Amino acid sequence: MLKRFMLENFLSYRDESYLDLTADSTGDHKNHFSKFGKTKVLKSAVIYGANASGKSNLIKALSYSQDIIVEGLNNVQTYKKYFRLDEKSSTKPTIFEFELEIDTDFYTYGFSILLHSQKIEEEWLYKMKATTSEKIFERKNNDITIGTQLSNSTIKNKFNVYIEDMKHQSNQLFLTEIANKNLENEKIMFLNNIFKWFNNKLIVLYPDSKFTAIRSINKDKNLSNVFSEYLKKFDTGILDINLLKEDFDDSLKHIPQEIKKKIEKDILKDQRQEISIKDSNGSVYTISKNDDNELTVDKLGLIHNKDIDEMFELSDESDGTKRLFDLIPLIECFSKDYTIVIDEFERSLHPNLTRKFFELFYNLNKNKTQLIVTTHEATLLDLKLLRRDEIWFIKKDKKNNSSQTYPLNQFNIRNDKKINKDYLDGRFDAVPIIELYDEIEVEL
């Protein structure tokens, strides 16, 4: 689980800012957190702010640091990713730090990088205890020191070799280097598990992201049933999902020829059994070959009335229904300990659907899955739905125009307070300031 995320000198964030999912001492909504001894970690965070306040940049920071950890600094764009409204920022380090729960233990992992030179300046990993922290490793430039856990006699020699190798890798993280070696030693499996959280358990979705599980609907009957069930719950008018069998050339005539030829080659030469694609209209196709070695296409069909032999395509549906096709696969993740981050969660969704999705999340999530979203949807600002420590705001500093994060629980709010009205009235200082003019004269 993600307990805390900190960033500094990235996009609109000049100074140290953070998102903290440590639950406070209030007893509200006890199913909204997971407990580890005396520490409680929230399962959700809902982030508000005016347009251009920095909400999306916070999500980008999570995704960007994830990419550096998983793919390496060489494989990310570093040009002008620092805070650009301060001349000194270009030469200052950009910093990311995570506090994570991994197998009931807590770790602090972070790194600082000089974006202009694509160089890792520092990297650190500590195991957190009740009142102290234990060093796993520290790095300053290419010099790495290890703590007692990695100094164990059975693995020390190996790590000394890895440390020596890192002296020539100024753009590779030590955590990534160790994880890529797939070491099986039980004493260092926690390093692999930390890396796996970034690689497998952190899911970041943007407004135009398409969650790839939708491509399995055609062949996965269980997933098809899940979609049918929740499409009915969300009152989309869709009663069932089926397949439309179509000819390869006719069905994909709008697909570029070079892509069609590549699909045909891969499948007919048995390099792949099937290929699923989703076009710009939202239509989903699965291409495979039949017993006669001919290419066939299964196309997603939606049934609105079982008494009428008529199926609709996803491209026929509303934007809100299309958005649900991106979100519904996430429901299956609620029991699998993911951290799901969604930017502009409410896009194209009715306010009642956004609330229903959160209610489903809390009802179905009996494990440690987390849901972190940015939104403008004020109907979620309800203390009957959310805890105060789950609600966060972002605003721009008026002096330096940098983004700042802060939680609702820093305000003195009664449990029966209508906080959505207070938010829209500007009490929490995270709404746009709009000047109204009775008359604007323009000379042409």
Secondary structure, 3 states (H helix, E strand, C coil): CEEEEEEECECCECCCEEEECECCCCCCCHHHEEEECCEEEECEEEEEECCCCCHHHHHHHHHHHHHHHHHCHHHCCCCCCCCCCCHHHHHCCEEEEEEEEECCEEEEEEEEEEHHHCEEEEEEEEEECCCCEEEEEEEECCEEEECHHHCCCCCHHHHHHHHHHHHHCCCCCHHHHHHCCCCCCHHHHHHHHHHHHHHHHEEEECCCCCCHHHHHCCCCHHHHHHHHHHHHHCCCCCCEEEEEEEEHHHHCCCCCHHHHHHHHHHHHCCCCCCEEEECCCCCEEEEEECCCCCEEEEEEEEECCCCCCCEECHHHCCHHHHHHHHHHHHHHHHHCCCEEEECCCCCCCCHHHHHHHHHHHHHHCCCCCEEEEECCCHHHCCCCCCCHHHEEEEEECCCCCCEEEEEHHHCCCCCCCCHHHHHHCCCCCCCCCCCCCCCCCCCC
